[in-house]
Amino acid sequence: MIILSDKREKFCLLLVSGKSLIEAYRQSRPTGMMNEHTAACRARELLKRPEILRRIAELRLPAV
C-alpha cells in the first residue's frame, strides 16, 4: 500500500468515488478563495505525480 499525506489520500479517494478533478481537489484541502482555474491547475499537477497515479490505480483494483 502506498502511503500518502491525508490530503493526497483524500484527493485520490474522492477521484475514485467519481468526483471531478476540481471537486476532489477542493474537498481534499482548504482552498478558501481559490478560483476554479487555480484549483484545476493544482489538481492536474497532482495527477502528474507517480505516487498519486499508483494510489489511484491501487484503489481501483477489485478487492480480493
N, CA, C and O atoms as a Tripos MOL2 file, in Angstrom:
@<TRIPOS>MOLECULE
protein
  256   255    64     0     0
PROTEIN
NO_CHARGES

@<TRIPOS>ATOM
      1 N           0.8430   -1.1880    0.0000 N.3       1 MET1
      2 CA          0.0000    0.0000    0.0000 C.3       1 MET1
      3 C           0.8830    1.2450    0.0000 C.2       1 MET1
      4 O           1.8840    1.3120    0.7130 O.2       1 MET1
      5 N           0.5030    2.2140   -0.7980 N.am      2 ILE2
      6 CA          1.2360    3.4650   -0.9090 C.3       2 ILE2
      7 C           0.7530    4.4040    0.1980 C.2       2 ILE2
      8 O          -0.4490    4.5710    0.4040 O.2       2 ILE2
      9 N           1.7050    5.0130    0.9060 N.am      3 ILE3
     10 CA          1.3800    5.9300    1.9930 C.3       3 ILE3
     11 C           1.4680    7.3630    1.4790 C.2       3 ILE3
     12 O           2.5140    7.7970    0.9940 O.2       3 ILE3
     13 N           0.3680    8.0870    1.5880 N.am      4 LEU4
     14 CA          0.3010    9.4880    1.1750 C.3       4 LEU4
     15 C          -0.1090   10.3470    2.3590 C.2       4 LEU4
     16 O          -0.5560    9.8410    3.3890 O.2       4 LEU4
     17 N           0.0490   11.6540    2.1950 N.am      5 SER5
     18 CA         -0.4640   12.5730    3.2230 C.3       5 SER5
     19 C          -1.9840   12.4460    3.2580 C.2       5 SER5
     20 O          -2.5920   11.9320    2.3190 O.2       5 SER5
     21 N          -2.5810   12.9070    4.3270 N.am      6 ASP6
     22 CA         -4.0430   12.8350    4.4550 C.3       6 ASP6
     23 C          -4.7460   13.5540    3.3070 C.2       6 ASP6
     24 O          -5.7450   13.0600    2.7830 O.2       6 ASP6
     25 N          -4.2320   14.7070    2.9180 N.am      7 LYS7
     26 CA         -4.8540   15.4830    1.8420 C.3       7 LYS7
     27 C          -4.7680   14.7390    0.5090 C.2       7 LYS7
     28 O          -5.7370   14.6960   -0.2500 O.2       7 LYS7
     29 N          -3.6180   14.1630    0.2340 N.am      8 ARG8
     30 CA         -3.4450   13.4440   -1.0350 C.3       8 ARG8
     31 C          -4.2620   12.1570   -1.0590 C.2       8 ARG8
     32 O          -4.8160   11.7920   -2.0960 O.2       8 ARG8
     33 N          -4.3380   11.4800    0.0610 N.am      9 GLU9
     34 CA         -5.1500   10.2680    0.1430 C.3       9 GLU9
     35 C          -6.6260   10.6010   -0.1010 C.2       9 GLU9
     36 O          -7.3140    9.9010   -0.8440 O.2       9 GLU9
     37 N          -7.1000   11.6750    0.5300 N.am     10 LYS10
     38 CA         -8.4910   12.0790    0.3480 C.3      10 LYS10
     39 C          -8.7450   12.4630   -1.1090 C.2      10 LYS10
     40 O          -9.7980   12.1320   -1.6550 O.2      10 LYS10
     41 N          -7.8070   13.1510   -1.7430 N.am     11 PHE11
     42 CA         -7.9200   13.5190   -3.1500 C.3      11 PHE11
     43 C          -8.1020   12.2630   -4.0040 C.2      11 PHE11
     44 O          -8.9820   12.2170   -4.8630 O.2      11 PHE11
     45 N          -7.2810   11.2580   -3.7710 N.am     12 CYS12
     46 CA         -7.3720   10.0030   -4.5320 C.3      12 CYS12
     47 C          -8.7130    9.3110   -4.2920 C.2      12 CYS12
     48 O          -9.3600    8.8560   -5.2350 O.2      12 CYS12
     49 N          -9.1210    9.2340   -3.0400 N.am     13 LEU13
     50 CA        -10.3900    8.5880   -2.7100 C.3      13 LEU13
     51 C         -11.5690    9.2940   -3.3730 C.2      13 LEU13
     52 O         -12.4830    8.6420   -3.8780 O.2      13 LEU13
     53 N         -11.5470   10.6090   -3.3710 N.am     14 LEU14
     54 CA        -12.6310   11.3720   -3.9870 C.3      14 LEU14
     55 C         -12.6640   11.1670   -5.5020 C.2      14 LEU14
     56 O         -13.7390   11.0470   -6.0890 O.2      14 LEU14
     57 N         -11.4980   11.1260   -6.1300 N.am     15 LEU15
     58 CA        -11.4490   10.8780   -7.5780 C.3      15 LEU15
     59 C         -12.0060    9.5040   -7.9180 C.2      15 LEU15
     60 O         -12.7960    9.3580   -8.8510 O.2      15 LEU15
     61 N         -11.5960    8.5070   -7.1640 N.am     16 VAL16
     62 CA        -12.0550    7.1390   -7.4200 C.3      16 VAL16
     63 C         -13.5650    7.0180   -7.1780 C.2      16 VAL16
     64 O         -14.2360    6.2030   -7.8110 O.2      16 VAL16
     65 N         -14.0920    7.8320   -6.2600 N.am     17 SER17
     66 CA        -15.5270    7.7720   -5.9660 C.3      17 SER17
     67 C         -16.3690    8.4860   -7.0220 C.2      17 SER17
     68 O         -17.5980    8.4320   -6.9760 O.2      17 SER17
     69 N         -15.7110    9.1580   -7.9750 N.am     18 GLY18
     70 CA        -16.4490    9.7770   -9.0670 C.3      18 GLY18
     71 C         -16.4720   11.2930   -9.0810 C.2      18 GLY18
     72 O         -17.1040   11.8890   -9.9530 O.2      18 GLY18
     73 N         -15.8000   11.9280   -8.1390 N.am     19 LYS19
     74 CA        -15.7510   13.3910   -8.1260 C.3      19 LYS19
     75 C         -14.8780   13.8860   -9.2790 C.2      19 LYS19
     76 O         -13.9740   13.1860   -9.7350 O.2      19 LYS19
     77 N         -15.1630   15.1000   -9.7370 N.am     20 SER20
     78 CA        -14.3290   15.7050  -10.7750 C.3      20 SER20
     79 C         -12.9920   16.1150  -10.1570 C.2      20 SER20
     80 O         -12.8460   16.1410   -8.9350 O.2      20 SER20
     81 N         -12.0280   16.4320  -11.0050 N.am     21 LEU21
     82 CA        -10.7220   16.8720  -10.5130 C.3      21 LEU21
     83 C         -10.8560   18.0650   -9.5750 C.2      21 LEU21
     84 O         -10.2660   18.0870   -8.4950 O.2      21 LEU21
     85 N         -11.6280   19.0470   -9.9930 N.am     22 ILE22
     86 CA        -11.7670   20.2660   -9.1910 C.3      22 ILE22
     87 C         -12.4900   19.9720   -7.8780 C.2      22 ILE22
     88 O         -12.0710   20.4470   -6.8230 O.2      22 ILE22
     89 N         -13.5590   19.2020   -7.9330 N.am     23 GLU23
     90 CA        -14.2870   18.8530   -6.7040 C.3      23 GLU23
     91 C         -13.3760   18.0920   -5.7470 C.2      23 GLU23
     92 O         -13.3430   18.3820   -4.5510 O.2      23 GLU23
     93 N         -12.6460   17.1290   -6.2680 N.am     24 ALA24
     94 CA        -11.7500   16.3270   -5.4260 C.3      24 ALA24
     95 C         -10.6810   17.1980   -4.7920 C.2      24 ALA24
     96 O         -10.3690   17.0400   -3.6120 O.2      24 ALA24
     97 N         -10.1190   18.1140   -5.5640 N.am     25 TYR25
     98 CA         -9.0790   18.9850   -5.0250 C.3      25 TYR25
     99 C          -9.6460   19.8960   -3.9400 C.2      25 TYR25
    100 O          -9.0720   20.0180   -2.8580 O.2      25 TYR25
    101 N         -10.7620   20.5240   -4.2340 N.am     26 ARG26
    102 CA        -11.3510   21.4600   -3.2720 C.3      26 ARG26
    103 C         -11.8100   20.7730   -1.9930 C.2      26 ARG26
    104 O         -11.6870   21.3430   -0.9090 O.2      26 ARG26
    105 N         -12.3310   19.5680   -2.1010 N.am     27 GLN27
    106 CA        -12.8090   18.8600   -0.9100 C.3      27 GLN27
    107 C         -11.6680   18.2420   -0.1050 C.2      27 GLN27
    108 O         -11.8560   17.8900    1.0600 O.2      27 GLN27
    109 N         -10.5040   18.1070   -0.7050 N.am     28 SER28
    110 CA         -9.3970   17.4660   -0.0080 C.3      28 SER28
    111 C          -8.4720   18.4540    0.7030 C.2      28 SER28
    112 O          -7.5660   18.0440    1.4280 O.2      28 SER28
    113 N          -8.6940   19.7280    0.5000 N.am     29 ARG29
    114 CA         -7.8460   20.7300    1.1610 C.3      29 ARG29
    115 C          -8.6030   22.0350    1.3150 C.2      29 ARG29
    116 O          -9.5600   22.2940    0.5850 O.2      29 ARG29
    117 N          -8.1760   22.8560    2.2650 N.am     30 PRO30
    118 CA         -8.8380   24.1520    2.4470 C.3      30 PRO30
    119 C          -8.4100   25.1180    1.3390 C.2      30 PRO30
    120 O          -7.3040   25.6570    1.3750 O.2      30 PRO30
    121 N          -9.2780   25.3300    0.3690 N.am     31 THR31
    122 CA         -8.9140   26.1650   -0.7730 C.3      31 THR31
    123 C          -9.3150   27.6200   -0.5930 C.2      31 THR31
    124 O          -8.8510   28.4830   -1.3390 O.2      31 THR31
    125 N         -10.1570   27.9030    0.3670 N.am     32 GLY32
    126 CA        -10.5550   29.2870    0.6310 C.3      32 GLY32
    127 C         -11.0910   29.9800   -0.5960 C.2      32 GLY32
    128 O         -12.0800   29.5360   -1.1790 O.2      32 GLY32
    129 N         -10.4650   31.0410   -0.9890 N.am     33 MET33
    130 CA        -10.9190   31.8560   -2.1100 C.3      33 MET33
    131 C         -10.2690   31.4330   -3.4410 C.2      33 MET33
    132 O         -10.3010   32.1970   -4.4060 O.2      33 MET33
    133 N          -9.6980   30.2620   -3.5010 N.am     34 MET34
    134 CA         -9.0400   29.8020   -4.7170 C.3      34 MET34
    135 C         -10.0540   29.7110   -5.8570 C.2      34 MET34
    136 O         -11.1210   29.1170   -5.7040 O.2      34 MET34
    137 N          -9.7100   30.3050   -6.9990 N.am     35 ASN35
    138 CA        -10.6390   30.2480   -8.1250 C.3      35 ASN35
    139 C         -10.5620   28.8870   -8.8220 C.2      35 ASN35
    140 O          -9.6590   28.0910   -8.5670 O.2      35 ASN35
    141 N         -11.5120   28.6470   -9.6880 N.am     36 GLU36
    142 CA        -11.6380   27.3440  -10.3510 C.3      36 GLU36
    143 C         -10.4170   27.0130  -11.2000 C.2      36 GLU36
    144 O          -9.9740   25.8650  -11.2290 O.2      36 GLU36
    145 N          -9.8750   28.0040  -11.8870 N.am     37 HIS37
    146 CA         -8.7060   27.7800  -12.7470 C.3      37 HIS37
    147 C          -7.5040   27.3050  -11.9260 C.2      37 HIS37
    148 O          -6.8240   26.3520  -12.3060 O.2      37 HIS37
    149 N          -7.2500   27.9740  -10.8040 N.am     38 THR38
    150 CA         -6.1240   27.6000   -9.9410 C.3      38 THR38
    151 C          -6.3200   26.2040   -9.3730 C.2      38 THR38
    152 O          -5.3820   25.4070   -9.3550 O.2      38 THR38
    153 N          -7.5220   25.8980   -8.9100 N.am     39 ALA39
    154 CA         -7.8050   24.5640   -8.3640 C.3      39 ALA39
    155 C          -7.6030   23.5010   -9.4370 C.2      39 ALA39
    156 O          -7.0530   22.4370   -9.1540 O.2      39 ALA39
    157 N          -8.0370   23.7730  -10.6570 N.am     40 ALA40
    158 CA         -7.8710   22.8140  -11.7560 C.3      40 ALA40
    159 C          -6.3960   22.5980  -12.0730 C.2      40 ALA40
    160 O          -5.9690   21.4630  -12.2840 O.2      40 ALA40
    161 N          -5.6220   23.6650  -12.1090 N.am     41 CYS41
    162 CA         -4.1800   23.5550  -12.3900 C.3      41 CYS41
    163 C          -3.4690   22.7380  -11.3200 C.2      41 CYS41
    164 O          -2.6420   21.8810  -11.6320 O.2      41 CYS41
    165 N          -3.7890   23.0040  -10.0670 N.am     42 ARG42
    166 CA         -3.1420   22.2720   -8.9780 C.3      42 ARG42
    167 C          -3.5610   20.8010   -8.9510 C.2      42 ARG42
    168 O          -2.7570   19.9270   -8.6280 O.2      42 ARG42
    169 N          -4.8120   20.5380   -9.2890 N.am     43 ALA43
    170 CA         -5.2760   19.1500   -9.3530 C.3      43 ALA43
    171 C          -4.5620   18.4060  -10.4620 C.2      43 ALA43
    172 O          -4.1590   17.2570  -10.2760 O.2      43 ALA43
    173 N          -4.3980   19.0440  -11.6170 N.am     44 ARG44
    174 CA         -3.6800   18.3990  -12.7280 C.3      44 ARG44
    175 C          -2.2210   18.1460  -12.3730 C.2      44 ARG44
    176 O          -1.6440   17.1380  -12.7800 O.2      44 ARG44
    177 N          -1.6230   19.0660  -11.6100 N.am     45 GLU45
    178 CA         -0.2410   18.8650  -11.1640 C.3      45 GLU45
    179 C          -0.1410   17.6370  -10.2560 C.2      45 GLU45
    180 O           0.8140   16.8670  -10.3530 O.2      45 GLU45
    181 N          -1.1220   17.4570   -9.3800 N.am     46 LEU46
    182 CA         -1.1290   16.2690   -8.5170 C.3      46 LEU46
    183 C          -1.1960   14.9940   -9.3510 C.2      46 LEU46
    184 O          -0.5430   14.0010   -9.0320 O.2      46 LEU46
    185 N          -1.9910   15.0280  -10.4220 N.am     47 LEU47
    186 CA         -2.1460   13.8400  -11.2660 C.3      47 LEU47
    187 C          -0.8880   13.4870  -12.0490 C.2      47 LEU47
    188 O          -0.8140   12.4050  -12.6320 O.2      47 LEU47
    189 N           0.0860   14.3610  -12.0750 N.am     48 LYS48
    190 CA          1.3580   14.0760  -12.7410 C.3      48 LYS48
    191 C           2.3150   13.3280  -11.8180 C.2      48 LYS48
    192 O           3.3330   12.8050  -12.2690 O.2      48 LYS48
    193 N           1.9920   13.2780  -10.5420 N.am     49 ARG49
    194 CA          2.8890   12.6420   -9.5640 C.3      49 ARG49
    195 C           2.7010   11.1220   -9.5930 C.2      49 ARG49
    196 O           1.5790   10.6300   -9.4750 O.2      49 ARG49
    197 N           3.7900   10.3910   -9.7490 N.am     50 PRO50
    198 CA          3.6800    8.9270   -9.8610 C.3      50 PRO50
    199 C           3.0180    8.2640   -8.6610 C.2      50 PRO50
    200 O           2.2880    7.2870   -8.8280 O.2      50 PRO50
    201 N           3.2560    8.7700   -7.4600 N.am     51 GLU51
    202 CA          2.6600    8.1400   -6.2810 C.3      51 GLU51
    203 C           1.1420    8.3220   -6.2610 C.2      51 GLU51
    204 O           0.4180    7.4630   -5.7580 O.2      51 GLU51
    205 N           0.6670    9.4300   -6.8050 N.am     52 ILE52
    206 CA         -0.7780    9.6680   -6.8880 C.3      52 ILE52
    207 C          -1.3920    8.7050   -7.9020 C.2      52 ILE52
    208 O          -2.4190    8.0840   -7.6310 O.2      52 ILE52
    209 N          -0.7650    8.5830   -9.0610 N.am     53 LEU53
    210 CA         -1.2650    7.6710  -10.0920 C.3      53 LEU53
    211 C          -1.2700    6.2260   -9.6110 C.2      53 LEU53
    212 O          -2.2110    5.4800   -9.8830 O.2      53 LEU53
    213 N          -0.2110    5.8290   -8.8910 N.am     54 ARG54
    214 CA         -0.1540    4.4600   -8.3580 C.3      54 ARG54
    215 C          -1.2500    4.2280   -7.3290 C.2      54 ARG54
    216 O          -1.8730    3.1660   -7.3130 O.2      54 ARG54
    217 N          -1.4900    5.2120   -6.4710 N.am     55 ARG55
    218 CA         -2.5190    5.0450   -5.4350 C.3      55 ARG55
    219 C          -3.9080    4.9550   -6.0550 C.2      55 ARG55
    220 O          -4.7250    4.1460   -5.6170 O.2      55 ARG55
    221 N          -4.1870    5.7730   -7.0670 N.am     56 ILE56
    222 CA         -5.4790    5.7110   -7.7490 C.3      56 ILE56
    223 C          -5.6580    4.3410   -8.3890 C.2      56 ILE56
    224 O          -6.7320    3.7470   -8.2920 O.2      56 ILE56
    225 N          -4.6230    3.8380   -9.0390 N.am     57 ALA57
    226 CA         -4.6930    2.5110   -9.6560 C.3      57 ALA57
    227 C          -4.9300    1.4410   -8.5900 C.2      57 ALA57
    228 O          -5.7080    0.5080   -8.7930 O.2      57 ALA57
    229 N          -4.2490    1.5890   -7.4540 N.am     58 GLU58
    230 CA         -4.4160    0.6330   -6.3500 C.3      58 GLU58
    231 C          -5.8350    0.6550   -5.8210 C.2      58 GLU58
    232 O          -6.3960   -0.3990   -5.5210 O.2      58 GLU58
    233 N          -6.4230    1.8240   -5.7010 N.am     59 LEU59
    234 CA         -7.7940    1.9380   -5.1930 C.3      59 LEU59
    235 C          -8.8160    1.3680   -6.1740 C.2      59 LEU59
    236 O          -9.8870    0.9240   -5.7600 O.2      59 LEU59
    237 N          -8.5000    1.3760   -7.4550 N.am     60 ARG60
    238 CA         -9.4240    0.8750   -8.4640 C.3      60 ARG60
    239 C          -9.3520   -0.6350   -8.6380 C.2      60 ARG60
    240 O         -10.2110   -1.2240   -9.2950 O.2      60 ARG60
    241 N          -8.3310   -1.2700   -8.0550 N.am     61 LEU61
    242 CA         -8.2300   -2.7310   -8.1420 C.3      61 LEU61
    243 C          -9.3970   -3.3630   -7.3900 C.2      61 LEU61
    244 O          -9.7970   -2.8670   -6.3360 O.2      61 LEU61
    245 N          -9.9410   -4.4450   -7.9210 N.am     62 PRO62
    246 CA        -11.0250   -5.1170   -7.1930 C.3      62 PRO62
    247 C         -10.5090   -5.7150   -5.8820 C.2      62 PRO62
    248 O          -9.3860   -6.2140   -5.8180 O.2      62 PRO62
    249 N         -11.3240   -5.6580   -4.8580 N.am     63 ALA63
    250 CA        -10.9630   -6.2450   -3.5600 C.3      63 ALA63
    251 C         -10.9550   -7.7660   -3.6940 C.2      63 ALA63
    252 O         -11.8430   -8.3670   -4.3000 O.2      63 ALA63
    253 N          -9.9340   -8.3580   -3.1140 N.am     64 VAL64
    254 CA         -9.7980   -9.8240   -3.2010 C.3      64 VAL64
    255 C         -10.0940  -10.4270   -1.8510 C.2      64 VAL64
    256 O         -10.0390  -11.6470   -1.6940 O.2      64 VAL64
@<TRIPOS>BOND
     1     1     2 1
     2     2     3 1
     3     3     4 2
     4     3     5 am
     5     5     6 1
     6     6     7 1
     7     7     8 2
     8     7     9 am
     9     9    10 1
    10    10    11 1
    11    11    12 2
    12    11    13 am
    13    13    14 1
    14    14    15 1
    15    15    16 2
    16    15    17 am
    17    17    18 1
    18    18    19 1
    19    19    20 2
    20    19    21 am
    21    21    22 1
    22    22    23 1
    23    23    24 2
    24    23    25 am
    25    25    26 1
    26    26    27 1
    27    27    28 2
    28    27    29 am
    29    29    30 1
    30    30    31 1
    31    31    32 2
    32    31    33 am
    33    33    34 1
    34    34    35 1
    35    35    36 2
    36    35    37 am
    37    37    38 1
    38    38    39 1
    39    39    40 2
    40    39    41 am
    41    41    42 1
    42    42    43 1
    43    43    44 2
    44    43    45 am
    45    45    46 1
    46    46    47 1
    47    47    48 2
    48    47    49 am
    49    49    50 1
    50    50    51 1
    51    51    52 2
    52    51    53 am
    53    53    54 1
    54    54    55 1
    55    55    56 2
    56    55    57 am
    57    57    58 1
    58    58    59 1
    59    59    60 2
    60    59    61 am
    61    61    62 1
    62    62    63 1
    63    63    64 2
    64    63    65 am
    65    65    66 1
    66    66    67 1
    67    67    68 2
    68    67    69 am
    69    69    70 1
    70    70    71 1
    71    71    72 2
    72    71    73 am
    73    73    74 1
    74    74    75 1
    75    75    76 2
    76    75    77 am
    77    77    78 1
    78    78    79 1
    79    79    80 2
    80    79    81 am
    81    81    82 1
    82    82    83 1
    83    83    84 2
    84    83    85 am
    85    85    86 1
    86    86    87 1
    87    87    88 2
    88    87    89 am
    89    89    90 1
    90    90    91 1
    91    91    92 2
    92    91    93 am
    93    93    94 1
    94    94    95 1
    95    95    96 2
    96    95    97 am
    97    97    98 1
    98    98    99 1
    99    99   100 2
   100    99   101 am
   101   101   102 1
   102   102   103 1
   103   103   104 2
   104   103   105 am
   105   105   106 1
   106   106   107 1
   107   107   108 2
   108   107   109 am
   109   109   110 1
   110   110   111 1
   111   111   112 2
   112   111   113 am
   113   113   114 1
   114   114   115 1
   115   115   116 2
   116   115   117 am
   117   117   118 1
   118   118   119 1
   119   119   120 2
   120   119   121 am
   121   121   122 1
   122   122   123 1
   123   123   124 2
   124   123   125 am
   125   125   126 1
   126   126   127 1
   127   127   128 2
   128   127   129 am
   129   129   130 1
   130   130   131 1
   131   131   132 2
   132   131   133 am
   133   133   134 1
   134   134   135 1
   135   135   136 2
   136   135   137 am
   137   137   138 1
   138   138   139 1
   139   139   140 2
   140   139   141 am
   141   141   142 1
   142   142   143 1
   143   143   144 2
   144   143   145 am
   145   145   146 1
   146   146   147 1
   147   147   148 2
   148   147   149 am
   149   149   150 1
   150   150   151 1
   151   151   152 2
   152   151   153 am
   153   153   154 1
   154   154   155 1
   155   155   156 2
   156   155   157 am
   157   157   158 1
   158   158   159 1
   159   159   160 2
   160   159   161 am
   161   161   162 1
   162   162   163 1
   163   163   164 2
   164   163   165 am
   165   165   166 1
   166   166   167 1
   167   167   168 2
   168   167   169 am
   169   169   170 1
   170   170   171 1
   171   171   172 2
   172   171   173 am
   173   173   174 1
   174   174   175 1
   175   175   176 2
   176   175   177 am
   177   177   178 1
   178   178   179 1
   179   179   180 2
   180   179   181 am
   181   181   182 1
   182   182   183 1
   183   183   184 2
   184   183   185 am
   185   185   186 1
   186   186   187 1
   187   187   188 2
   188   187   189 am
   189   189   190 1
   190   190   191 1
   191   191   192 2
   192   191   193 am
   193   193   194 1
   194   194   195 1
   195   195   196 2
   196   195   197 am
   197   197   198 1
   198   198   199 1
   199   199   200 2
   200   199   201 am
   201   201   202 1
   202   202   203 1
   203   203   204 2
   204   203   205 am
   205   205   206 1
   206   206   207 1
   207   207   208 2
   208   207   209 am
   209   209   210 1
   210   210   211 1
   211   211   212 2
   212   211   213 am
   213   213   214 1
   214   214   215 1
   215   215   216 2
   216   215   217 am
   217   217   218 1
   218   218   219 1
   219   219   220 2
   220   219   221 am
   221   221   222 1
   222   222   223 1
   223   223   224 2
   224   223   225 am
   225   225   226 1
   226   226   227 1
   227   227   228 2
   228   227   229 am
   229   229   230 1
   230   230   231 1
   231   231   232 2
   232   231   233 am
   233   233   234 1
   234   234   235 1
   235   235   236 2
   236   235   237 am
   237   237   238 1
   238   238   239 1
   239   239   240 2
   240   239   241 am
   241   241   242 1
   242   242   243 1
   243   243   244 2
   244   243   245 am
   245   245   246 1
   246   246   247 1
   247   247   248 2
   248   247   249 am
   249   249   250 1
   250   250   251 1
   251   251   252 2
   252   251   253 am
   253   253   254 1
   254   254   255 1
   255   255   256 2
@<TRIPOS>SUBSTRUCTURE
     1 MET1         2 RESIDUE 1 A MET
     2 ILE2         6 RESIDUE 1 A ILE
     3 ILE3        10 RESIDUE 1 A ILE
     4 LEU4        14 RESIDUE 1 A LEU
     5 SER5        18 RESIDUE 1 A SER
     6 ASP6        22 RESIDUE 1 A ASP
     7 LYS7        26 RESIDUE 1 A LYS
     8 ARG8        30 RESIDUE 1 A ARG
     9 GLU9        34 RESIDUE 1 A GLU
    10 LYS10       38 RESIDUE 1 A LYS
    11 PHE11       42 RESIDUE 1 A PHE
    12 CYS12       46 RESIDUE 1 A CYS
    13 LEU13       50 RESIDUE 1 A LEU
    14 LEU14       54 RESIDUE 1 A LEU
    15 LEU15       58 RESIDUE 1 A LEU
    16 VAL16       62 RESIDUE 1 A VAL
    17 SER17       66 RESIDUE 1 A SER
    18 GLY18       70 RESIDUE 1 A GLY
    19 LYS19       74 RESIDUE 1 A LYS
    20 SER20       78 RESIDUE 1 A SER
    21 LEU21       82 RESIDUE 1 A LEU
    22 ILE22       86 RESIDUE 1 A ILE
    23 GLU23       90 RESIDUE 1 A GLU
    24 ALA24       94 RESIDUE 1 A ALA
    25 TYR25       98 RESIDUE 1 A TYR
    26 ARG26      102 RESIDUE 1 A ARG
    27 GLN27      106 RESIDUE 1 A GLN
    28 SER28      110 RESIDUE 1 A SER
    29 ARG29      114 RESIDUE 1 A ARG
    30 PRO30      118 RESIDUE 1 A PRO
    31 THR31      122 RESIDUE 1 A THR
    32 GLY32      126 RESIDUE 1 A GLY
    33 MET33      130 RESIDUE 1 A MET
    34 MET34      134 RESIDUE 1 A MET
    35 ASN35      138 RESIDUE 1 A ASN
    36 GLU36      142 RESIDUE 1 A GLU
    37 HIS37      146 RESIDUE 1 A HIS
    38 THR38      150 RESIDUE 1 A THR
    39 ALA39      154 RESIDUE 1 A ALA
    40 ALA40      158 RESIDUE 1 A ALA
    41 CYS41      162 RESIDUE 1 A CYS
    42 ARG42      166 RESIDUE 1 A ARG
    43 ALA43      170 RESIDUE 1 A ALA
    44 ARG44      174 RESIDUE 1 A ARG
    45 GLU45      178 RESIDUE 1 A GLU
    46 LEU46      182 RESIDUE 1 A LEU
    47 LEU47      186 RESIDUE 1 A LEU
    48 LYS48      190 RESIDUE 1 A LYS
    49 ARG49      194 RESIDUE 1 A ARG
    50 PRO50      198 RESIDUE 1 A PRO
    51 GLU51      202 RESIDUE 1 A GLU
    52 ILE52      206 RESIDUE 1 A ILE
    53 LEU53      210 RESIDUE 1 A LEU
    54 ARG54      214 RESIDUE 1 A ARG
    55 ARG55      218 RESIDUE 1 A ARG
    56 ILE56      222 RESIDUE 1 A ILE
    57 ALA57      226 RESIDUE 1 A ALA
    58 GLU58      230 RESIDUE 1 A GLU
    59 LEU59      234 RESIDUE 1 A LEU
    60 ARG60      238 RESIDUE 1 A ARG
    61 LEU61      242 RESIDUE 1 A LEU
    62 PRO62      246 RESIDUE 1 A PRO
    63 ALA63      250 RESIDUE 1 A ALA
    64 VAL64      254 RESIDUE 1 A VAL
